[in-house]
Amino acid sequence: MCWFWGPYGWFGGWIGSLIGLIIFGIILYLGYKLFKSLTISNSNQNNSALKILNEKLVKGEISEEEYLRKKAIISKNK
């Protein structure tokens, strides 16, 4: 082994630290994207359910009382 690498080679010095920071940053970024995609998909489902509920009220398939009750349930799940 060469004298300038030290006992651990390149990965024991600043290059190893830099690679560790890059990997840590990638893990944080992927976690953030996963969390963001899960929260967006949940809000989209609630908006979709509310849209269907509004359409049923307009078509006269459900009463106003039933609409208000179901809307409160959907809003509570947001």
C-alpha positions as CSV (number, residue, x, y, z in Angstrom):
1,M,0.0,0.0,0.0
2,C,1.3,3.5,-0.8
3,W,2.3,5.8,2.0
4,F,-0.2,8.6,1.0
5,W,-3.3,6.4,1.2
6,G,-3.0,5.7,4.9
7,P,-4.0,2.4,6.6
8,Y,-7.5,2.5,5.1
9,G,-6.9,3.5,1.6
10,W,-8.9,6.3,-0.1
11,F,-12.1,5.3,1.7
12,G,-10.7,6.0,5.2
13,G,-10.1,9.7,4.5
14,W,-12.1,12.5,3.1
15,I,-13.3,10.6,0.1
16,G,-15.0,8.1,2.3
17,S,-16.7,10.9,4.3
18,L,-17.8,12.5,1.1
19,I,-19.3,9.3,-0.2
20,G,-21.1,8.7,3.1
21,L,-22.6,12.2,3.0
22,I,-23.8,11.7,-0.6
23,I,-25.4,8.4,0.3
24,F,-27.1,9.9,3.3
25,G,-28.4,12.8,1.2
26,I,-29.8,10.4,-1.4
27,I,-31.6,8.4,1.4
28,L,-33.1,11.7,2.8
29,Y,-34.2,12.8,-0.7
30,L,-35.9,9.5,-1.4
31,G,-37.6,9.5,1.9
32,Y,-38.9,13.0,1.3
33,K,-40.3,12.0,-2.2
34,L,-42.0,8.9,-0.8
35,F,-43.6,10.9,2.0
36,K,-44.8,13.6,-0.4
37,S,-46.2,11.1,-2.8
38,L,-48.2,9.3,-0.1
39,T,-49.7,12.5,1.2
40,I,-50.6,13.7,-2.2
41,S,-52.3,10.4,-3.2
42,N,-54.4,10.5,0.0
43,S,-55.6,14.0,-0.6
44,N,-56.5,13.1,-4.2
45,Q,-58.6,10.2,-3.0
46,N,-60.5,12.5,-0.7
47,N,-61.1,15.0,-3.5
48,S,-62.2,12.2,-5.8
49,A,-64.7,10.9,-3.2
50,L,-66.1,14.5,-2.7
51,K,-66.4,15.0,-6.4
52,I,-68.5,11.7,-6.7
53,L,-70.6,12.8,-3.7
54,N,-71.3,16.2,-5.3
55,E,-72.3,14.5,-8.6
56,K,-74.7,12.1,-6.8
57,L,-76.4,15.1,-5.0
58,V,-76.8,17.0,-8.3
59,K,-78.3,13.9,-10.0
60,G,-80.7,13.5,-7.1
61,E,-79.4,10.1,-6.1
62,I,-78.9,11.1,-2.5
63,S,-80.7,13.5,-0.2
64,E,-79.2,16.6,1.2
65,E,-79.1,15.2,4.7
66,E,-77.2,12.1,3.4
67,Y,-74.9,14.4,1.5
68,L,-74.0,16.4,4.5
69,R,-73.4,13.3,6.6
70,K,-71.1,11.7,4.1
71,K,-69.3,15.0,3.4
72,A,-68.5,15.3,7.1
73,I,-67.1,11.8,7.1
74,I,-64.9,12.5,4.1
75,S,-63.7,15.8,5.5
76,K,-62.9,14.2,8.8
77,N,-60.6,11.7,7.0
78,K,-58.5,14.4,5.4
